[in-house]
Amino acid sequence: MNEVSRHLQTSVNIQEKANLIWSIADSIRGLYKPHQYGEVILPMTVIKRFHDTLLPTRDKVLETYEKVKHLEVKEGFLQNASGYVFYNVSNFTFESLLADPDNIEENFLAYLNGFSENVQDVLKNFEFEREIRKLANNDKLFFIIQEFNSEKAYMGPDKITSTDMGYIFEDLIKKFSESYDEEAGSHFTSRDIIYLMTDLLIAEEKDILIDEGVAKTVYDQTMGTSQMLSAMEERLEALDSEADVTTFGQEINEQTYAIAKADTMIRGGNPDNMRLGNTLTEDQFEGYTFDYCISNPPFGTDWKSEYKKVKDEHGRGEHGRFGVGLPKKNDGQLLFLLNGLSKLKDSGRMAIIHNGSALFSGNAGGGESEIRRYVIENDWLEAIVQLPNDSFYNTGIATYVWILTKEKPKHRIGMVQLIDASNMFEKRRKNIGSKRVDISEECREMIVKAYGEFQNKEYSLGERGVESKILENEEFGFYKVTVETPQYDEERNIVLKNGKPVADTDKRDTEEIPLKEDIQEYFDKEIKPFNSDAWIDEKKTKIGYEIPFTRLFYKFEKLEKSDDIAARIKKIEAEIVKSFEVLSGEEVRVDD
């Protein structure tokens, strides 16, 4: 199936299931407030997905269970029988549960207890047992199970792919988040951006992957519902149908973690590779390294509550993840950059989303600048792509995909590629939150082409454009020097102390001198002619790094001539007068 057909099928599946699920949610209105619907609907959707996935092998599992239930170790036999890493040994199905309405609560709990331990962990994170009792006590449980058992509610993987299911969960979470005025975008990233990230990650090694086969590990440090991981797996399997892709992820939110773990199990992955916890303070993958890291960490959010543990790890220097430097407490996004780098193999590649502040925030010598310096001086920053504004569900601001690798291709060594793709989009017919544009397949291919060709070049697609610039690593660095001016006495003589000029702190100034320039030569040429007694306090000189993306792509637009402006104003004025005359029936005289 080609990409267009797949997207059409996906849209049909999502719309159908979303409509059904929302009609079920309406049935608990009153018993639950709109922002609480997710406490019932999300776990029920996960349970039904498990139920329908296991239906084809259910009889085989029950037969196997009868043979091995007396054994101490029986999990492997039951997993083989089910065809998945999870199973259910209960005699109940949704169909048989509905056949005994008087005992629906007791039987449903027994059905859930029949699941394997990994599914029990998923359900535990939803805290669903409490809701079951509440639904049963208010005569809603039978109806909910009945609606989820309808033909339209079938969610087996033979009809609903992992991609479809991901979108369905995203739609549900978005709706529940909006009801609670919570930022839905903190849970997931839209697929058009994910596909761009995956394509950029594999672009440089696509031919090698096709020739040699794929055996890769993929890690998402802020995985949400794990859609980046499943998209990466999908992309690698498209290159090699026998690809061996192992996914790993960590997530702080219990419900989205539960969804990610459920999705991984149904995709045939190892659910133990999905871990719950705060990535900054509870690294669940210490000592692990991966082929690919892909993530969209939170930006513009503070990390004050994590400060003590992060600071302690910073104190470990090179033995910790954050030894390089710490950003300000009001924005921890660059901590995730450091964590991702610590998880990359020597040949590993990473795609991570940041907002604009990661490019330039902080002073020379400060945490943010030192992190950028660490990345660039190690020659790990391969490219940065500016995305179109309004690409995300929860923000319209400028965002960027950073591509990093520990082992650059030869032609990229010592260089960074910047790509302005802010105009490469298609407008959405219907906005979703702040998301007003999509990066279509055609747009994505143009961006990936610009990245792959690695040239100083502009590309166009109709009226839309992409521009690529290649710069040397050193061009992002600068010396921040302190320029001192001496104090003068009443006769305009320089005030001395121990034979040296005394600095006038009110006239102290700083200059940023490009790393590529000699400090003294720059001083003699740019400062000395205008302040002959000035000097540089070398002890205060610091090295800083920033990526002035906007300035590098700025295009001067010639101002409109004053005569043209006057003519345009006169024309508008004449149109206004004409409209007034039509409305009033009176002639209006306008003086020149």
URTARA-V702861 format. One record per residue. N is the residue number from 1. OMEGA is omega in degrees with one decimal (NA if undefined). D_LAST is the distance of its C-alpha to the last C-alpha in Angstrom with 2 decimals. Layout:
# URTARA-V702861
N_OMEGA_D_LAST, N_OMEGA_D_LAST
This chain:
# URTARA-V702861
1_180.0_67.29, 2_-172.4_64.01, 3_-179.5_61.33, 4_179.8_59.08, 5_-179.9_62.06, 6_-180.0_63.25, 7_178.5_59.88, 8_178.6_59.82, 9_178.6_63.37, 10_-179.4_62.53, 11_178.9_59.55, 12_-178.9_61.87, 13_-177.2_64.53, 14_-176.9_62.19, 15_-178.5_60.47, 16_-177.8_63.81, 17_-179.6_65.51, 18_178.9_62.56, 19_-179.6_62.30, 20_-175.8_66.07, 21_179.4_66.29, 22_176.1_63.48, 23_176.1_65.20, 24_-179.6_68.34, 25_-179.9_66.42, 26_-176.9_65.30, 27_179.5_69.00, 28_175.4_69.45, 29_-177.1_66.54, 30_176.4_67.87, 31_177.1_70.70, 32_170.7_68.15, 33_-176.0_64.57, 34_-177.8_62.06, 35_178.5_61.99, 36_-177.6_65.83, 37_-177.5_66.10, 38_-179.5_66.47, 39_176.5_69.75, 40_-170.8_71.26, 41_-178.7_69.20, 42_178.5_69.11, 43_178.7_72.89, 44_178.1_73.66, 45_177.9_71.48, 46_-179.3_73.32, 47_-178.9_76.71, 48_175.9_75.98, 49_176.2_74.89, 50_-177.6_78.23, 51_-175.7_80.14, 52_177.6_78.81, 53_-175.8_79.19, 54_-175.3_82.87, 55_-176.2_83.77, 56_-177.6_84.99, 57_-174.5_87.51, 58_-178.0_88.41, 59_179.9_91.90, 60_178.5_92.76, 61_-179.0_91.76, 62_176.5_93.92, 63_-179.7_96.88, 64_-179.0_96.53, 65_178.3_96.27, 66_-178.7_99.57, 67_-170.9_101.23, 68_-172.4_99.84, 69_178.7_99.21, 70_-178.1_102.43, 71_178.7_101.36, 72_179.3_99.97, 73_-176.3_97.40, 74_-173.5_95.90, 75_-177.9_92.16, 76_179.6_92.33, 77_-176.9_94.21, 78_175.7_91.69, 79_177.6_88.68, 80_-179.3_90.31, 81_-177.6_90.89, 82_-176.0_87.32, 83_179.2_85.75, 84_177.8_83.51, 85_177.9_83.97, 86_-177.2_84.00, 87_175.2_86.05, 88_-177.6_87.12, 89_177.0_90.81, 90_176.9_90.28, 91_-174.7_91.62, 92_164.4_88.47, 93_176.1_85.41, 94_-179.4_82.51, 95_-177.5_84.36, 96_175.3_87.61, 97_-177.9_85.90, 98_179.8_84.51, 99_-179.1_88.03, 100_-174.5_89.17, 101_-177.6_86.53, 102_-177.4_88.92, 103_-171.9_89.20, 104_-177.8_85.68, 105_-178.8_85.03, 106_-177.6_88.38, 107_-179.8_88.25, 108_176.9_84.67, 109_177.8_85.56, 110_176.9_88.62, 111_-179.1_86.47, 112_179.2_84.17, 113_177.9_87.23, 114_178.9_88.42, 115_175.7_85.67, 116_-173.4_86.44, 117_-178.7_85.75, 118_175.0_82.51, 119_177.0_81.04, 120_178.9_82.44, 121_177.7_80.40, 122_-177.1_77.22, 123_179.2_77.97, 124_-178.5_78.94, 125_173.2_75.44, 126_-175.7_74.02, 127_-167.8_76.54, 128_-175.8_76.86, 129_178.5_80.32, 130_-178.6_78.97, 131_178.8_76.40, 132_-179.6_79.12, 133_179.4_81.13, 134_178.6_78.09, 135_-178.8_77.28, 136_-178.4_80.95, 137_-180.0_81.31, 138_175.5_78.35, 139_179.2_79.48, 140_-171.8_76.63, 141_-179.6_78.51, 142_-178.3_80.05, 143_-179.4_76.73, 144_-179.8_74.95, 145_179.5_77.73, 146_-180.0_77.79, 147_178.8_74.06, 148_178.2_74.32, 149_-179.1_77.27, 150_-178.5_75.37, 151_-179.1_75.06, 152_-176.6_71.29, 153_179.1_71.99, 154_-174.7_74.09, 155_178.1_73.07, 156_-176.7_75.65, 157_176.4_74.55, 158_179.2_75.51, 159_-177.4_72.49, 160_-178.1_70.22, 161_177.2_69.78, 162_177.7_69.37, 163_178.5_65.68, 164_-176.6_65.24, 165_177.4_67.11, 166_178.8_64.98, 167_180.0_61.82, 168_177.3_63.50, 169_179.4_64.43, 170_-179.1_60.93, 171_179.7_59.47, 172_-178.0_61.96, 173_179.9_61.46, 174_-179.3_57.68, 175_-178.8_57.92, 176_-179.8_60.45, 177_179.6_58.44, 178_179.4_55.26, 179_-176.8_57.32, 180_-177.9_58.38, 181_179.2_55.00, 182_-178.4_56.71, 183_-178.1_55.19, 184_-177.5_56.54, 185_178.2_55.42, 186_-178.1_58.05, 187_-176.3_60.65, 188_179.0_59.48, 189_-176.6_57.16, 190_-171.8_55.79, 191_-178.8_57.65, 192_178.2_54.82, 193_179.4_54.78, 194_-179.6_58.58, 195_175.4_58.94, 196_179.9_56.60, 197_-179.2_58.71, 198_-178.5_61.97, 199_176.3_60.81, 200_-179.2_59.71, 201_-174.7_63.07, 202_-173.1_65.16, 203_-175.0_63.00, 204_-176.7_64.81, 205_-176.7_68.27, 206_-178.1_67.78, 207_179.5_69.99, 208_-179.4_72.73, 209_179.9_72.73, 210_-176.7_73.11, 211_-171.2_75.92, 212_-177.5_77.88, 213_-173.0_77.29, 214_170.3_75.69, 215_-169.8_77.52, 216_172.2_74.94, 217_-177.1_74.44, 218_-175.7_71.08, 219_173.1_70.17, 220_-174.2_67.34, 221_177.2_67.45, 222_-160.2_65.12, 223_-177.4_66.03, 224_179.2_64.76, 225_174.5_66.13, 226_-176.4_67.11, 227_175.0_64.60, 228_179.8_63.89, 229_-178.7_67.64, 230_177.9_68.08, 231_178.4_65.09, 232_177.3_66.58, 233_178.9_69.93, 234_-179.2_68.35, 235_-178.6_66.65, 236_178.4_69.89, 237_175.1_71.95, 238_176.9_69.58, 239_-176.7_70.57, 240_-175.0_74.25, 241_178.5_75.64, 242_-177.4_78.61, 243_175.5_76.52, 244_-175.8_78.19, 245_179.5_75.35, 246_-175.1_76.22, 247_179.5_73.54, 248_179.6_73.53, 249_175.7_71.17, 250_-176.3_70.79, 251_-176.1_68.84, 252_-176.6_68.57, 253_-173.2_67.78, 254_-175.9_70.97, 255_-179.7_69.55, 256_173.2_67.59, 257_-179.3_70.64, 258_178.0_72.79, 259_179.7_70.51, 260_-179.5_70.52, 261_178.2_74.29, 262_-179.4_74.71, 263_-179.5_72.43, 264_179.8_74.38, 265_-177.7_77.68, 266_175.9_76.58, 267_179.5_75.24, 268_179.4_78.72, 269_-179.6_77.79, 270_-177.4_79.76, 271_178.7_78.62, 272_178.4_80.20, 273_175.6_77.43, 274_-173.2_74.91, 275_179.5_75.13, 276_175.9_73.83, 277_179.2_72.65, 278_-175.8_70.02, 279_-176.6_69.57, 280_-174.2_68.80, 281_-178.6_71.87, 282_-178.0_74.28, 283_-177.7_74.27, 284_-178.2_76.24, 285_178.1_76.44, 286_179.7_77.75, 287_178.8_79.34, 288_166.6_77.73, 289_-171.9_75.60, 290_177.6_73.71, 291_-178.5_72.37, 292_168.5_68.95, 293_-179.5_67.04, 294_-177.0_64.01, 295_174.9_62.23, 296_-176.6_59.13, 297_177.4_60.08, 298_173.4_58.20, 299_-177.6_55.47, 300_177.5_53.79, 301_-174.4_56.91, 302_178.8_59.24, 303_-178.9_62.88, 304_-177.7_64.15, 305_179.3_66.94, 306_-168.5_68.16, 307_-173.9_67.87, 308_-177.7_71.57, 309_178.7_72.91, 310_179.0_70.21, 311_178.2_70.80, 312_179.8_74.54, 313_174.8_74.02, 314_-179.9_71.69, 315_178.6_74.63, 316_178.4_76.76, 317_-175.9_74.70, 318_178.2_75.22, 319_176.9_77.63, 320_-178.2_74.86, 321_-169.0_71.59, 322_-176.8_69.29, 323_-175.7_70.92, 324_-176.5_67.92, 325_179.9_65.67, 326_175.0_64.21, 327_177.8_60.52, 328_-173.4_59.13, 329_-177.1_60.52, 330_-179.9_57.20, 331_-174.9_57.07, 332_-172.1_60.24, 333_-177.8_58.92, 334_171.9_60.25, 335_177.9_63.71, 336_174.8_63.72, 337_179.8_62.83, 338_178.2_65.93, 339_179.5_68.08, 340_179.1_67.08, 341_179.4_67.90, 342_-178.2_71.28, 343_-179.1_72.02, 344_169.3_71.27, 345_179.1_74.12, 346_177.5_74.12, 347_-172.5_72.64, 348_-179.6_70.53, 349_-177.8_66.84, 350_169.9_64.41, 351_-177.4_61.05, 352_-178.2_59.51, 353_175.2_56.12, 354_169.9_54.35, 355_-172.9_50.96, 356_-174.9_48.86, 357_179.1_50.67, 358_-178.6_53.83, 359_-168.2_52.06, 360_-172.8_51.25, 361_177.0_52.36, 362_-178.8_54.84, 363_174.6_55.57, 364_-178.1_57.59, 365_178.1_61.22, 366_-174.0_60.40, 367_-177.1_61.63, 368_-179.0_58.66, 369_180.0_58.36, 370_177.1_62.14, 371_177.1_62.18, 372_179.1_59.55, 373_179.3_61.55, 374_-177.9_64.75, 375_-174.2_63.27, 376_-179.5_61.59, 377_173.2_64.39, 378_179.0_66.89, 379_180.0_64.74, 380_-178.5_64.56, 381_-175.9_60.80, 382_-176.5_60.20, 383_170.2_56.68, 384_-179.3_53.89, 385_174.0_51.63, 386_178.9_48.40, 387_174.1_48.20, 388_171.1_45.08, 389_177.7_43.75, 390_179.3_44.72, 391_-173.7_48.04, 392_-178.2_50.29, 393_-170.6_51.10, 394_177.4_50.76, 395_178.0_48.05, 396_-172.7_44.75, 397_178.4_44.94, 398_179.8_45.55, 399_-172.2_49.20, 400_170.6_51.38, 401_174.6_54.69, 402_174.3_56.95, 403_-178.3_59.69, 404_177.3_62.66, 405_178.1_66.03, 406_-175.8_69.10, 407_-178.0_69.76, 408_168.2_66.79, 409_-173.5_67.17, 410_-175.0_67.80, 411_-179.9_64.41, 412_-175.4_62.65, 413_178.1_64.84, 414_-175.7_62.94, 415_172.9_59.55, 416_178.1_57.13, 417_174.7_54.83, 418_-178.3_51.50, 419_175.5_49.82, 420_178.2_46.31, 421_-174.8_46.62, 422_179.4_43.91, 423_-176.5_42.04, 424_-177.5_45.22, 425_170.2_45.37, 426_179.3_44.97, 427_175.9_43.18, 428_174.7_45.63, 429_179.4_45.28, 430_179.7_46.50, 431_172.1_46.21, 432_-174.5_49.43, 433_179.2_48.67, 434_-176.9_46.48, 435_-177.6_47.43, 436_-177.4_44.50, 437_175.1_45.47, 438_170.0_48.67, 439_-175.9_49.98, 440_179.0_51.23, 441_179.8_54.24, 442_178.2_52.06, 443_-179.5_49.95, 444_-179.5_53.15, 445_178.9_54.71, 446_178.6_51.76, 447_-179.1_51.99, 448_176.4_55.76, 449_179.0_55.39, 450_178.3_53.13, 451_-175.8_55.71, 452_-178.4_58.64, 453_172.5_57.32, 454_-179.4_56.75, 455_167.6_54.20, 456_-168.8_50.94, 457_173.4_49.02, 458_-179.7_46.15, 459_-180.0_47.04, 460_176.8_44.89, 461_-170.9_45.49, 462_179.8_42.63, 463_-177.8_39.52, 464_-176.2_41.76, 465_174.0_43.18, 466_177.1_45.94, 467_179.7_46.26, 468_175.1_49.59, 469_178.4_50.22, 470_-179.7_53.69, 471_175.2_54.36, 472_-179.1_57.55, 473_-173.9_58.97, 474_-177.0_58.74, 475_-179.8_54.97, 476_-177.5_54.71, 477_178.4_56.82, 478_170.0_56.08, 479_171.1_57.89, 480_-175.4_56.53, 481_177.3_57.66, 482_-179.6_57.71, 483_-179.2_56.59, 484_173.6_58.19, 485_-174.8_57.26, 486_168.8_60.08, 487_176.6_60.37, 488_174.9_60.45, 489_-175.1_62.46, 490_178.3_61.34, 491_-178.8_62.13, 492_172.6_59.96, 493_179.7_63.12, 494_177.7_63.35, 495_-177.8_65.40, 496_172.9_68.39, 497_-174.7_70.82, 498_176.3_73.98, 499_-178.5_72.52, 500_179.0_69.35, 501_175.6_65.77, 502_-176.6_64.79, 503_173.3_61.56, 504_-173.7_58.72, 505_178.8_57.95, 506_-178.6_54.55, 507_178.5_53.50, 508_-178.0_55.09, 509_175.4_52.85, 510_176.8_53.32, 511_173.6_52.35, 512_-176.2_52.60, 513_-179.5_54.18, 514_179.3_54.58, 515_-176.5_58.24, 516_-178.4_58.11, 517_175.0_57.58, 518_-174.7_60.21, 519_-176.4_59.52, 520_178.7_60.66, 521_179.0_58.77, 522_-179.6_55.55, 523_-178.5_56.22, 524_-175.4_56.91, 525_-169.7_53.76, 526_-173.5_51.16, 527_-174.6_52.42, 528_-179.1_54.85, 529_-176.1_52.43, 530_-178.9_50.31, 531_-168.6_53.25, 532_-178.5_56.36, 533_-176.1_58.72, 534_173.8_57.76, 535_178.6_60.23, 536_173.3_60.52, 537_-171.6_62.87, 538_-179.8_64.53, 539_-177.6_66.36, 540_-178.4_63.08, 541_178.8_61.82, 542_175.3_61.31, 543_178.1_60.52, 544_176.0_57.80, 545_172.3_56.54, 546_-177.7_53.25, 547_-174.2_51.46, 548_-172.2_47.72, 549_-176.2_46.85, 550_-179.0_43.10, 551_-177.8_42.69, 552_-178.6_44.78, 553_-179.0_42.63, 554_177.0_39.24, 555_179.3_36.79, 556_176.7_33.82, 557_-177.6_30.57, 558_-178.6_28.10, 559_178.5_24.85, 560_179.6_21.69, 561_-177.4_19.57, 562_179.0_16.50, 563_179.3_14.41, 564_178.7_15.95, 565_-179.5_15.26, 566_-179.7_11.48, 567_-179.4_11.65, 568_178.8_14.01, 569_-179.9_12.04, 570_179.7_9.07, 571_179.3_12.08, 572_179.9_13.80, 573_179.7_11.08, 574_179.3_11.12, 575_179.0_14.90, 576_-179.8_15.17, 577_-178.5_13.40, 578_179.4_15.70, 579_-179.8_18.64, 580_-179.7_18.10, 581_178.8_18.03, 582_-178.2_21.23, 583_-172.4_22.88, 584_-175.8_22.07, 585_179.5_22.13, 586_178.4_19.27, 587_-179.8_15.95, 588_178.9_12.91, 589_179.6_9.71, 590_177.2_6.53, 591_176.4_3.78, 592_NA_0.00
